[in-house]
Amino acid sequence: MGKQLTEMLKGTLEGIVLAILSGRSAYGYEITAWLRRQGFSEIAEGTVYALLVRIEQRGLVDVEKVPSEKGPPRKVFSLNAQGRAHLEEFWRTWGFLAKRIERLREAGKTG
């Protein structure tokens, strides 16, 4: 899957991270670790951190600095109302695309 998976993830990773944050607040490493446990082993921490900075700048998350036993305080991200609305739009778009892609796949089997 390699390169094709990487390219598809670029377009969907924001929605995936927002979906993770819709269930609970988390910091960057937690999100990366969860993604890796789910089989997204090729995702680099730096990719997730850069995405978190972007969604913070766009106002989709609230950020709280929480003391850490090791090193500087952690930035804990929580989805806010604007982020929830953005996530809802992501799921609508995903559903739209998934249906059409599945139709193409099925048509390819019979055609």
C-alpha positions, 0 to 999 in steps of 0.5 A: 500500500505504501505511497498510495496509502500515504497520499490518501492519508494526507487528505483524510488525516485531519478528519481522522484526528478530529474524530479521535478528539471527538471522543476525548481530549489528547496530546500529540503523542497519544494521538500518534500512538493510537493511530499506530495501534490502529495500523497506521504505523507509517504516520510520523509524530511530526506529521501529527504535530504539524496537523495539530498546529494547523487545526489549532490556528484554524480554531477547531480545537481548544488547547490546555497546557497540562504539567508533565512529569517528564519535561515541559507541559503538554498541550492537550487538545479538545474538539470545540464547537467549530471543530465538531461542525468541521468533523460533521462536514468531513463525515458527510463528505466522506460518505458522499465519496465512499458511496460513489467510489463503491459504485465505481468498484462494483461497476468495474466488477460487472462491466 
